[in-house]
Amino acid sequence: MQTRGDDLTGSPSEDSYEVRDPDVRLMLKVRSGDAGAFEELVLRYQNRLLAVLEHLVGKRDLAEDLTQEVFLRVYRARERYTPGAKFSTWLFTIANNVASNARRTLARRREVHVESSRSGSLSADPLAQMALAASGQMPNRQLDHSETRGIVRAAVANLNERQRMAVLLSKFEDMSYADIAEVMKLSPQAVKSLLSRARGSLRDALSPYIQDGQNPGKTNR
């Protein structure tokens, strides 16, 4: 079994991961010194990482720096890489660790805040769809796309850290309970419970907006 985080200890099932996961095959080429394979992995994952990290830390410029940090860790670890999980699971485990460190630093500096207006080209549509579905209601007026995105981003930002990470991996990366559990060092049942509580929190946070057009307030964590 692979050690969690960005520790790259071996696994007896390396061959099976190589056969099933094309990204594992690319990473094995990176291990052999193929710079082009690393560039391909960056192209495949940089926007996906940025989307998740921006939601986790609430700051676009910081998320960009953290995305670079994740890839730097991947590259530095290339010679020790041995598959013990799907590549995406391993990558987002590193991202989760990097984001957790960044949040602790921000908290110490008392600079934690949410920036919901700078979305760039990133779309939060998967979250919007989930949040509106969780509310069980339709809005009383037509929702502007950017307005909906900002409201949902604010609601997601008010989830606790573990709920937020589980939601992001579920909706942006379409990960299974088992894969999310691997990333977050939890059991699949715990992940299922996290997602259930997250949907309830989103429903509570979005109900005033859905019903009355009010921005969601802070939720209890």
PASEBA-1860 file (N, C-alpha, C; in nm, 3 decimals):
! residues 221
1> MQTRGDDL> 0.085/-0.119/0.000/0.000/0.000/0.000/0.088/0.124/0.000 ~ 0.058/0.220/-0.081/0.139/0.341/-0.090/0.124/0.425/0.035 ~ 0.238/0.478/0.084/0.232/0.574/0.192/0.163/0.700/0.142 ~ 0.076/0.760/0.225/-0.002/0.873/0.179/0.083/0.998/0.166 ~ 0.024/1.104/0.112/0.094/1.229/0.091/0.181/1.221/-0.031 ~ 0.299/1.288/-0.029/0.385/1.282/-0.145/0.504/1.191/-0.119 ~ 0.489/1.098/-0.025/0.586/0.994/-0.006/0.561/0.886/-0.110 ~ 0.666/0.846/-0.181/0.645/0.761/-0.297/0.699/0.621/-0.274
9> TGSPSEDS> 0.659/0.555/-0.171/0.701/0.419/-0.148/0.629/0.326/-0.244 ~ 0.681/0.206/-0.258/0.634/0.118/-0.364/0.504/0.048/-0.333 ~ 0.456/-0.025/-0.435/0.332/-0.099/-0.423/0.343/-0.224/-0.506 ~ 0.295/-0.338/-0.458/0.302/-0.461/-0.537/0.216/-0.456/-0.662 ~ 0.124/-0.360/-0.671/0.034/-0.354/-0.786/0.076/-0.249/-0.888 ~ 0.204/-0.217/-0.893/0.254/-0.114/-0.984/0.213/-0.144/-1.128 ~ 0.229/-0.269/-1.171/0.199/-0.304/-1.310/0.053/-0.279/-1.343 ~ -0.038/-0.308/-1.249/-0.179/-0.288/-1.277/-0.212/-0.141/-1.294
17> YEVRDPDV> -0.151/-0.054/-1.213/-0.174/0.090/-1.230/-0.118/0.139/-1.363 ~ -0.004/0.086/-1.401/0.056/0.127/-1.529/-0.033/0.089/-1.646 ~ -0.094/-0.028/-1.638/-0.181/-0.074/-1.746/-0.309/0.007/-1.752 ~ -0.366/0.038/-1.637/-0.499/0.101/-1.632/-0.498/0.252/-1.646 ~ -0.389/0.317/-1.607/-0.389/0.463/-1.596/-0.286/0.524/-1.690 ~ -0.329/0.590/-1.798/-0.233/0.650/-1.891/-0.148/0.758/-1.826 ~ -0.201/0.824/-1.722/-0.122/0.927/-1.654/-0.010/0.864/-1.571 ~ -0.033/0.746/-1.518/0.075/0.673/-1.451/0.184/0.641/-1.552
25> RLMLKVRS> 0.147/0.599/-1.670/0.247/0.570/-1.773/0.328/0.694/-1.807 ~ 0.260/0.809/-1.814/0.333/0.934/-1.839/0.431/0.963/-1.725 ~ 0.387/0.944/-1.602/0.473/0.974/-1.489/0.593/0.879/-1.485 ~ 0.575/0.757/-1.527/0.688/0.665/-1.534/0.788/0.709/-1.640 ~ 0.738/0.771/-1.746/0.829/0.829/-1.846/0.904/0.949/-1.788 ~ 0.834/1.027/-1.705/0.900/1.138/-1.636/1.012/1.083/-1.548 ~ 0.985/0.973/-1.479/1.086/0.910/-1.394/1.209/0.871/-1.474 ~ 1.187/0.836/-1.602/1.297/0.795/-1.689/1.365/0.913/-1.759
33> GDAGAFEE> 1.319/1.036/-1.728/1.385/1.154/-1.781/1.319/1.216/-1.902 ~ 1.194/1.179/-1.930/1.122/1.232/-2.046/1.057/1.365/-2.008 ~ 1.119/1.476/-2.051/1.066/1.609/-2.017/0.932/1.634/-2.085 ~ 0.914/1.581/-2.204/0.789/1.599/-2.276/0.672/1.537/-2.203 ~ 0.695/1.424/-2.136/0.588/1.359/-2.060/0.546/1.446/-1.942 ~ 0.643/1.512/-1.879/0.609/1.602/-1.768/0.527/1.720/-1.818 ~ 0.566/1.776/-1.932/0.490/1.887/-1.989/0.346/1.844/-2.020 ~ 0.328/1.721/-2.067/0.195/1.671/-2.096/0.111/1.660/-1.969
41> LVLRYQNR> 0.171/1.613/-1.862/0.098/1.605/-1.735/0.060/1.743/-1.685 ~ 0.150/1.840/-1.699/0.118/1.976/-1.658/-0.001/2.029/-1.738 ~ 0.001/2.008/-1.869/-0.109/2.055/-1.953/-0.241/1.989/-1.914 ~ -0.235/1.861/-1.878/-0.358/1.789/-1.844/-0.417/1.835/-1.711 ~ -0.332/1.875/-1.617/-0.379/1.895/-1.480/-0.370/2.037/-1.428 ~ -0.301/2.128/-1.495/-0.279/2.258/-1.433/-0.410/2.335/-1.407 ~ -0.501/2.335/-1.504/-0.627/2.406/-1.482/-0.715/2.337/-1.378 ~ -0.709/2.205/-1.374/-0.787/2.130/-1.277/-0.735/2.157/-1.136
49> LLAVLEHL> -0.603/2.157/-1.121/-0.544/2.188/-0.991/-0.577/2.330/-0.948 ~ -0.563/2.422/-1.042/-0.589/2.563/-1.011/-0.732/2.584/-0.964 ~ -0.827/2.518/-1.030/-0.968/2.532/-0.992/-0.992/2.486/-0.849 ~ -0.936/2.371/-0.815/-0.956/2.317/-0.680/-0.883/2.403/-0.577 ~ -0.759/2.440/-0.607/-0.680/2.515/-0.510/-0.738/2.654/-0.486 ~ -0.793/2.717/-0.591/-0.852/2.849/-0.572/-0.971/2.842/-0.477 ~ -1.052/2.738/-0.489/-1.163/2.721/-0.397/-1.115/2.691/-0.255 ~ -1.002/2.623/-0.243/-0.952/2.586/-0.111/-0.891/2.703/-0.035
57> VGKRDLAE> -0.817/2.789/-0.107/-0.748/2.898/-0.038/-0.813/3.033/-0.059 ~ -0.906/3.045/-0.154/-0.983/3.166/-0.172/-0.911/3.281/-0.239 ~ -0.791/3.258/-0.290/-0.713/3.364/-0.352/-0.652/3.313/-0.482 ~ -0.686/3.376/-0.594/-0.641/3.327/-0.724/-0.488/3.331/-0.737 ~ -0.425/3.441/-0.695/-0.281/3.450/-0.711/-0.209/3.345/-0.626 ~ -0.259/3.321/-0.505/-0.200/3.219/-0.420/-0.221/3.081/-0.481 ~ -0.340/3.055/-0.535/-0.369/2.926/-0.597/-0.273/2.900/-0.715 ~ -0.242/3.004/-0.790/-0.147/2.988/-0.901/-0.009/2.948/-0.849
65> DLTQEVFL> 0.034/3.013/-0.739/0.163/2.978/-0.680/0.162/2.835/-0.627 ~ 0.052/2.795/-0.565/0.043/2.660/-0.509/0.039/2.554/-0.618 ~ -0.025/2.586/-0.730/-0.025/2.493/-0.843/0.117/2.466/-0.890 ~ 0.197/2.571/-0.899/0.337/2.555/-0.938/0.413/2.473/-0.834 ~ 0.381/2.496/-0.706/0.445/2.421/-0.598/0.414/2.272/-0.608 ~ 0.290/2.239/-0.639/0.253/2.098/-0.653/0.334/2.033/-0.765 ~ 0.341/2.097/-0.880/0.416/2.039/-0.991/0.566/2.032/-0.960 ~ 0.615/2.129/-0.885/0.756/2.125/-0.845/0.783/2.004/-0.757
73> RVYRARER> 0.690/1.975/-0.665/0.706/1.857/-0.580/0.701/1.729/-0.662 ~ 0.612/1.726/-0.759/0.603/1.609/-0.846/0.736/1.588/-0.919 ~ 0.790/1.695/-0.974/0.914/1.682/-1.051/1.031/1.642/-0.962 ~ 1.038/1.701/-0.844/1.147/1.666/-0.753/1.141/1.521/-0.709 ~ 1.019/1.466/-0.704/1.000/1.328/-0.658/1.009/1.226/-0.770 ~ 1.034/1.270/-0.892/1.021/1.182/-1.009/1.107/1.057/-1.000 ~ 1.228/1.068/-0.949/1.317/0.953/-0.947/1.275/0.849/-0.844 ~ 1.195/0.890/-0.747/1.146/0.797/-0.644/1.007/0.745/-0.672
81> YTPGAKFS> 0.947/0.789/-0.782/0.806/0.757/-0.808/0.786/0.608/-0.835 ~ 0.692/0.550/-0.762/0.645/0.413/-0.786/0.495/0.414/-0.767 ~ 0.418/0.374/-0.867/0.272/0.384/-0.857/0.216/0.300/-0.743 ~ 0.134/0.364/-0.661/0.060/0.295/-0.557/-0.085/0.337/-0.555 ~ -0.122/0.421/-0.653/-0.258/0.470/-0.667/-0.270/0.530/-0.806 ~ -0.391/0.568/-0.846/-0.406/0.641/-0.970/-0.325/0.771/-0.961 ~ -0.276/0.818/-1.073/-0.194/0.939/-1.072/-0.273/1.057/-1.015 ~ -0.398/1.072/-1.055/-0.477/1.187/-1.008/-0.495/1.182/-0.857
89> TWLFTIAN> -0.512/1.062/-0.802/-0.527/1.049/-0.657/-0.400/1.094/-0.586 ~ -0.287/1.048/-0.636/-0.158/1.087/-0.578/-0.136/1.238/-0.592 ~ -0.165/1.292/-0.709/-0.144/1.435/-0.733/-0.228/1.521/-0.640 ~ -0.355/1.486/-0.623/-0.442/1.568/-0.539/-0.416/1.545/-0.389 ~ -0.352/1.434/-0.355/-0.304/1.418/-0.219/-0.196/1.521/-0.189 ~ -0.105/1.538/-0.284/-0.001/1.641/-0.269/-0.067/1.778/-0.263 ~ -0.164/1.803/-0.351/-0.232/1.933/-0.353/-0.302/1.961/-0.221 ~ -0.364/1.860/-0.163/-0.432/1.876/-0.034/-0.332/1.915/0.074
97> NVASNARR> -0.215/1.850/0.074/-0.112/1.883/0.173/-0.061/2.025/0.153 ~ -0.037/2.063/0.028/0.013/2.197/-0.002/-0.088/2.303/0.040 ~ -0.216/2.278/0.009/-0.321/2.374/0.046/-0.336/2.384/0.197 ~ -0.326/2.273/0.267/-0.337/2.275/0.413/-0.226/2.358/0.475 ~ -0.104/2.343/0.423/0.008/2.423/0.473/-0.016/2.571/0.447 ~ -0.067/2.602/0.328/-0.092/2.742/0.293/-0.200/2.803/0.383 ~ -0.305/2.726/0.410/-0.412/2.779/0.496/-0.362/2.805/0.637 ~ -0.273/2.717/0.687/-0.218/2.740/0.820/-0.134/2.868/0.823
105> TLARRREV> -0.059/2.890/0.717/0.021/3.012/0.709/-0.068/3.135/0.705 ~ -0.174/3.129/0.625/-0.266/3.242/0.617/-0.333/3.268/0.751 ~ -0.369/3.160/0.819/-0.436/3.175/0.948/-0.342/3.243/1.049 ~ -0.215/3.204/1.046/-0.120/3.266/1.138/-0.105/3.414/1.110 ~ -0.116/3.450/0.983/-0.103/3.591/0.945/-0.236/3.666/0.954 ~ -0.342/3.592/0.988/-0.477/3.649/0.996/-0.516/3.718/0.866 ~ -0.483/3.651/0.754/-0.516/3.706/0.624/-0.619/3.623/0.550 ~ -0.683/3.529/0.621/-0.777/3.441/0.553/-0.899/3.520/0.510
113> HVESSRSG> -0.930/3.518/0.383/-1.051/3.580/0.333/-1.089/3.515/0.202 ~ -1.211/3.539/0.158/-1.262/3.476/0.037/-1.272/3.580/-0.072 ~ -1.218/3.550/-0.190/-1.232/3.636/-0.305/-1.320/3.563/-0.406 ~ -1.445/3.597/-0.413/-1.537/3.524/-0.499/-1.558/3.591/-0.633 ~ -1.496/3.707/-0.655/-1.523/3.779/-0.779/-1.426/3.748/-0.889 ~ -1.304/3.698/-0.853/-1.203/3.677/-0.955/-1.207/3.533/-1.003 ~ -1.299/3.502/-1.088/-1.315/3.365/-1.133/-1.239/3.337/-1.261 ~ -1.196/3.441/-1.333/-1.126/3.419/-1.458/-1.208/3.335/-1.551
121> SLSADPLA> -1.143/3.238/-1.614/-1.214/3.150/-1.706/-1.264/3.024/-1.638 ~ -1.239/3.012/-1.506/-1.280/2.891/-1.436/-1.430/2.891/-1.417 ~ -1.489/2.779/-1.441/-1.634/2.768/-1.425/-1.666/2.685/-1.303 ~ -1.756/2.734/-1.219/-1.800/2.658/-1.102/-1.933/2.591/-1.130 ~ -1.964/2.569/-1.255/-2.093/2.511/-1.290/-2.122/2.379/-1.220 ~ -2.024/2.287/-1.208/-2.057/2.163/-1.136/-2.102/2.189/-0.994 ~ -2.040/2.286/-0.928/-2.081/2.320/-0.792/-2.217/2.387/-0.791 ~ -2.241/2.474/-0.889/-2.371/2.541/-0.895/-2.483/2.440/-0.913
129> QMALAASG> -2.460/2.343/-1.001/-2.562/2.241/-1.024/-2.588/2.161/-0.898 ~ -2.480/2.124/-0.829/-2.496/2.046/-0.707/-2.566/2.127/-0.600 ~ -2.525/2.255/-0.585/-2.582/2.338/-0.479/-2.731/2.363/-0.501 ~ -2.768/2.393/-0.625/-2.909/2.417/-0.652/-2.991/2.289/-0.633 ~ -2.930/2.176/-0.671/-2.999/2.050/-0.650/-3.015/2.022/-0.501 ~ -2.911/2.055/-0.424/-2.916/2.031/-0.280/-3.023/2.116/-0.213 ~ -3.047/2.236/-0.269/-3.146/2.324/-0.209/-3.287/2.269/-0.223 ~ -3.307/2.185/-0.326/-3.439/2.129/-0.349/-3.540/2.230/-0.397
137> QMPNRQLD> -3.493/2.348/-0.441/-3.584/2.455/-0.480/-3.534/2.519/-0.609 ~ -3.623/2.589/-0.675/-3.586/2.670/-0.790/-3.590/2.816/-0.748 ~ -3.497/2.897/-0.800/-3.497/3.039/-0.761/-3.623/3.110/-0.808 ~ -3.660/3.215/-0.735/-3.780/3.291/-0.768/-3.758/3.383/-0.888 ~ -3.634/3.402/-0.928/-3.606/3.486/-1.044/-3.496/3.421/-1.126 ~ -3.480/3.465/-1.250/-3.377/3.412/-1.338/-3.239/3.446/-1.283 ~ -3.151/3.348/-1.275/-3.019/3.370/-1.218/-2.919/3.408/-1.326 ~ -2.847/3.516/-1.305/-2.735/3.550/-1.391/-2.621/3.452/-1.364
145> HSETRGIV> -2.555/3.407/-1.471/-2.454/3.302/-1.457/-2.343/3.344/-1.361 ~ -2.287/3.464/-1.378/-2.178/3.507/-1.293/-2.226/3.528/-1.149 ~ -2.350/3.574/-1.134/-2.406/3.593/-1.000/-2.418/3.458/-0.929 ~ -2.472/3.361/-1.001/-2.486/3.227/-0.942/-2.350/3.171/-0.902 ~ -2.253/3.189/-0.990/-2.119/3.138/-0.961/-2.062/3.199/-0.833 ~ -2.077/3.332/-0.820/-2.025/3.398/-0.702/-2.095/3.354/-0.575 ~ -2.229/3.339/-0.583/-2.306/3.296/-0.466/-2.265/3.155/-0.424 ~ -2.250/3.067/-0.521/-2.214/2.929/-0.488/-2.072/2.923/-0.435
153> RAAVANLN> -1.980/3.000/-0.493/-1.843/3.002/-0.442/-1.841/3.047/-0.296 ~ -1.920/3.148/-0.263/-1.925/3.195/-0.125/-1.981/3.087/-0.032 ~ -2.084/3.017/-0.079/-2.142/2.910/0.004/-2.043/2.796/0.024 ~ -1.972/2.758/-0.082/-1.873/2.651/-0.071/-1.758/2.694/0.021 ~ -1.718/2.822/0.012/-1.610/2.871/0.098/-1.647/2.864/0.245 ~ -1.776/2.866/0.277/-1.819/2.861/0.416/-1.830/2.719/0.471 ~ -1.806/2.619/0.386/-1.797/2.483/0.437/-1.668/2.469/0.518 ~ -1.664/2.373/0.609/-1.537/2.350/0.676/-1.438/2.287/0.577
161> ERQRMAVL> -1.311/2.286/0.612/-1.206/2.250/0.517/-1.224/2.110/0.460 ~ -1.259/2.015/0.544/-1.271/1.877/0.495/-1.392/1.862/0.404 ~ -1.505/1.924/0.441/-1.621/1.918/0.354/-1.591/1.982/0.219 ~ -1.523/2.096/0.222/-1.492/2.167/0.098/-1.404/2.081/0.006 ~ -1.302/2.019/0.063/-1.213/1.937/-0.019/-1.289/1.819/-0.079 ~ -1.372/1.755/0.001/-1.449/1.641/-0.049/-1.541/1.683/-0.163 ~ -1.607/1.798/-0.146/-1.697/1.847/-0.250/-1.621/1.878/-0.379 ~ -1.507/1.944/-0.366/-1.430/1.983/-0.484/-1.379/1.861/-0.560
169> LSKFEDMS> -1.330/1.762/-0.488/-1.282/1.641/-0.555/-1.396/1.564/-0.619 ~ -1.512/1.567/-0.555/-1.628/1.497/-0.609/-1.680/1.565/-0.734 ~ -1.693/1.698/-0.730/-1.759/1.768/-0.840/-1.663/1.809/-0.951 ~ -1.540/1.850/-0.918/-1.446/1.890/-1.022/-1.374/1.770/-1.081 ~ -1.337/1.673/-0.997/-1.258/1.560/-1.043/-1.339/1.432/-1.060 ~ -1.465/1.436/-1.021/-1.553/1.320/-1.033/-1.491/1.196/-0.967 ~ -1.428/1.216/-0.853/-1.364/1.106/-0.783/-1.466/1.024/-0.707 ~ -1.438/0.896/-0.694/-1.521/0.806/-0.615/-1.496/0.829/-0.466
177> YADIAEVM> -1.584/0.775/-0.382/-1.562/0.782/-0.238/-1.425/0.725/-0.202 ~ -1.388/0.613/-0.265/-1.262/0.547/-0.233/-1.143/0.636/-0.268 ~ -1.148/0.701/-0.384/-1.036/0.787/-0.424/-1.027/0.910/-0.335 ~ -1.142/0.969/-0.303/-1.141/1.086/-0.212/-1.087/1.044/-0.075 ~ -1.126/0.926/-0.030/-1.076/0.875/0.097/-0.925/0.861/0.096 ~ -0.871/0.815/-0.017/-0.726/0.801/-0.030/-0.657/0.937/-0.019 ~ -0.711/1.036/-0.087/-0.654/1.170/-0.084/-0.658/1.230/0.056 ~ -0.772/1.212/0.125/-0.795/1.280/0.251/-0.762/1.196/0.375
185> KLSPQAVK> -0.714/1.074/0.352/-0.676/0.985/0.462/-0.795/0.955/0.553 ~ -0.908/0.925/0.488/-1.031/0.892/0.559/-1.084/0.760/0.507 ~ -1.189/0.710/0.569/-1.258/0.593/0.516/-1.361/0.638/0.412 ~ -1.398/0.550/0.319/-1.503/0.587/0.224/-1.634/0.627/0.292 ~ -1.668/0.561/0.404/-1.791/0.595/0.475/-1.782/0.737/0.532 ~ -1.663/0.774/0.581/-1.645/0.909/0.634/-1.661/1.013/0.524 ~ -1.610/0.980/0.404/-1.625/1.071/0.290/-1.773/1.086/0.254 ~ -1.844/0.974/0.253/-1.987/0.979/0.224/-2.060/1.070/0.322
193> SLLSRARG> -2.024/1.059/0.451/-2.087/1.143/0.553/-2.049/1.290/0.533 ~ -1.923/1.316/0.498/-1.879/1.453/0.473/-1.961/1.517/0.361 ~ -1.978/1.444/0.253/-2.052/1.497/0.138/-2.199/1.518/0.173 ~ -2.255/1.430/0.252/-2.394/1.446/0.293/-2.411/1.572/0.377 ~ -2.318/1.592/0.473/-2.326/1.713/0.556/-2.302/1.838/0.473 ~ -2.213/1.828/0.376/-2.185/1.943/0.290/-2.309/1.982/0.211 ~ -2.380/1.884/0.158/-2.503/1.916/0.083/-2.605/1.984/0.174 ~ -2.614/1.937/0.299/-2.705/2.000/0.393/-2.665/2.143/0.424
201> SLRDALSP> -2.534/2.167/0.440/-2.486/2.302/0.468/-2.511/2.395/0.350 ~ -2.490/2.344/0.229/-2.515/2.425/0.110/-2.664/2.458/0.097 ~ -2.748/2.360/0.129/-2.892/2.384/0.123/-2.931/2.494/0.219 ~ -2.878/2.488/0.342/-2.911/2.590/0.441/-2.858/2.727/0.400 ~ -2.736/2.729/0.344/-2.675/2.856/0.307/-2.743/2.921/0.188 ~ -2.790/2.838/0.094/-2.846/2.892/-0.030/-2.995/2.919/-0.023 ~ -3.062/2.864/0.076/-3.208/2.883/0.082/-3.251/3.029/0.082 ~ -3.185/3.118/0.160/-3.229/3.259/0.157/-3.214/3.322/0.019
209> YIQDGQNP> -3.109/3.282/-0.053/-3.088/3.337/-0.187/-3.191/3.282/-0.285 ~ -3.213/3.152/-0.275/-3.309/3.088/-0.366/-3.449/3.147/-0.345 ~ -3.485/3.168/-0.220/-3.621/3.213/-0.189/-3.638/3.364/-0.204 ~ -3.538/3.440/-0.153/-3.557/3.585/-0.142/-3.452/3.668/-0.214 ~ -3.355/3.602/-0.278/-3.251/3.677/-0.347/-3.146/3.735/-0.256 ~ -3.139/3.686/-0.130/-3.038/3.737/-0.036/-2.909/3.656/-0.050 ~ -2.796/3.722/-0.032/-2.669/3.651/-0.032/-2.662/3.557/0.088 ~ -2.605/3.437/0.069/-2.596/3.344/0.181/-2.504/3.399/0.288
217> GKTNR> -2.546/3.383/0.413/-2.463/3.428/0.524/-2.368/3.320/0.566 ~ -2.293/3.348/0.669/-2.200/3.249/0.724/-2.277/3.131/0.779 ~ -2.223/3.012/0.754/-2.286/2.892/0.808/-2.207/2.843/0.928 ~ -2.273/2.766/1.010/-2.204/2.707/1.123/-2.116/2.594/1.075 ~ -2.001/2.585/1.131/-1.910/2.478/1.094/-1.912/2.373/1.201
END
